[in-house]
Amino acid sequence: MNTQFESDPSSSAELDDEELSVSNPFQDSERYDELVRLLGEANCKRLGIFRIPDNLVLSVVIPVYNEKNTIREILRQVRAVKINKQIILVDDCSTDGTTDVLREMMTTDPDLTIVFHEVNQGKGAALRTGFKHATGDLVIVQDADLEYDPSQYLQLVQPIIEGKADVVYGSRFIGESHRVLHFWHSQGNRVLTLLSNFFTDLNLTDMEVCYKVFRREVIQNIKLDSNRFGFEPEVTAKVARFQVPALDGRPARRCRIYEIPVSYNGRDYSEGKKIGIKDGFQALYCIVRYAFWD
């Protein structure tokens, strides 16, 4: 059973007006046109300077389990991104005091949608709950542990806004900075990505990455089952064969997937990292299972 708390509608309306006043500077047509004139359109695109529609909303889904020490900071970073947002937190029955922090936020932070799981179910289950509550045009997955940098949202949503993609994956292995940690953990990620690619016929470099952005109609029309970290291979297999419905005279087509480099400040196990070798075997099982069975 889930317990849900949402902001008061009147408070939300006031916050929406405030957010619009500090929205992405490239929503300002005059400023954007001036930058294009000075730098050229091609250079602007390379720099991540592009026009964001005024009415576009990004739903940020944050699964939370025992992140008392980082939850306030990750919310600060998410809010700092200059794009209209819906922020959804799903507490997966935390035991370290995180739940108390979130219950306090219910009364102080009207911009948040907070949902509580009464039984611990896993990251995949928390994401399923979050996706159900998403109302934005785009949906992004954000971990609560500070390993990933929300300032990269604009780079991640750019291919979708420009009409090139339906889904965007981040990648920790194609050029951005990252903390140097465990060799075997990174090699395990590469092996799982290779096996996933073998069955999906994709050429991803980082299937296990947290940062995945979806058009809302894509992720809400995919049936997901995995409760734990099997979410990553499952959603990848199902996105790979997802057919975007025909619309406005456009024929149905396969989902278009892009990859964008992202930085990574990984934790080690003494700092609270939760994924382990058991989850690696579970991911392997999910790769094979969802290649042949729904």
Secondary structure, 3 states (H helix, E strand, C coil): CEEEECCCHHHHHHHHHHHHHCCCHHHCHHHHHHHHHHHCHHHHHHCCCCCCCCCCCEEEEEEECCCCCCHHHHHHHHHHCCCCEEEEEEECCCCCCHHHHHHHHHHHCCCEEEEEECCCCCHHHHHHHHHHHCCCCEEEECCCCCCCCHHHHHHHHHHHHCCCCCEEEEECCCCCCECCCCHHHHHHHHHHHHHHHHHHCCCCCCCCCCCEEEEHHHHCCCCCCCCCCCHHHHHHHHHHCCEECCECCECCEECCEEEEECCECCCCHHHCCCCCHHHHHHHHHHHHHHHHCC
